[in-house]
Amino acid sequence: MNKTPDISTDGVKQMMEWLPIESAPKDGTIIDLFIKSDSYSGRSIDYYWQAKRKIWRNVRGPDVHPRNVTHWMPQPGLPARPETNDHKEPKP
């Protein structure tokens, strides 16, 4: 019987947990934010801290005032690159 691998390892679980906004990087790292305001509550992606304006900037959308951000999480990494199979015949 084949068993499906358990992908909920500690590292993956920790990567996908929301962290307090006070611990968010403010060095230009792009992260995901949890926003809570009168008009929206949920995950928003692709933000970085802009110190000069003291605001969370989105790389392609509206900025968010810090008072509306409660949590953050790192962005997931890129998928693993598949191993190449060049289909070469073994040498005799």
C-alpha positions in Angstrom: 0.0 0.0 0.0 1.4 3.4 -1.0 1.5 6.0 1.6 1.2 9.7 0.6 4.2 11.6 1.9 3.4 14.0 4.8 4.4 17.4 3.6 3.5 19.1 6.9 7.1 19.0 8.2 8.1 21.5 10.8 10.0 23.7 8.3 7.0 23.9 5.9 4.6 24.4 8.8 6.7 27.2 10.3 7.1 28.9 6.9 3.4 29.0 6.4 2.5 30.4 9.9 1.5 34.0 10.4 4.0 36.0 12.4 3.4 39.3 14.4 3.9 42.3 12.2 6.4 43.7 14.7 8.8 41.0 13.6 8.5 41.7 9.8 11.7 42.5 7.9 12.0 46.2 7.0 15.0 45.8 4.6 13.1 45.7 1.3 12.3 42.0 1.5 9.0 41.2 -0.3 6.5 39.5 2.0 2.8 38.7 2.4 0.6 40.7 4.8 -2.6 40.0 6.7 -4.6 43.2 6.4 -7.6 44.0 8.6 -9.6 47.1 7.8 -13.2 48.2 7.5 -13.2 47.4 3.8 -11.0 44.3 3.6 -9.7 41.5 5.8 -7.4 38.9 4.4 -4.0 38.0 2.8 -2.4 40.4 0.5 0.8 39.5 -1.4 4.0 41.3 -2.5 4.6 44.0 0.0 7.8 45.7 1.3 8.4 48.3 3.9 9.2 51.8 2.7 11.0 53.5 5.6 10.9 57.0 4.1 7.1 57.1 4.0 6.6 54.6 6.9 4.2 52.6 4.9 3.8 49.1 3.4 4.3 49.4 -0.4 2.9 46.9 -2.8 4.9 46.1 -5.9 1.9 46.4 -8.2 -1.1 47.7 -6.2 -2.2 50.1 -3.4 -0.1 50.8 -0.4 -1.3 49.9 3.1 -1.0 51.9 6.3 0.7 50.1 9.1 -2.3 50.4 11.4 -4.2 48.0 9.1 -1.6 45.3 9.1 -1.6 42.7 11.9 0.6 39.8 10.7 3.1 38.8 8.0 4.6 35.7 6.5 7.5 35.0 4.1 6.6 34.3 0.5 6.9 30.7 -0.6 10.0 29.8 -2.5 9.9 28.7 -6.2 9.0 25.1 -7.0 12.0 22.7 -7.1 13.5 22.4 -10.5 12.7 18.9 -11.9 15.7 16.7 -12.5 16.6 16.3 -16.2 16.3 13.0 -17.8 18.3 13.1 -21.0 17.3 9.6 -22.1 20.8 8.6 -23.0 21.4 4.9 -23.5 23.8 3.3 -21.2 27.2 2.4 -22.7 27.8 -1.3 -23.1 
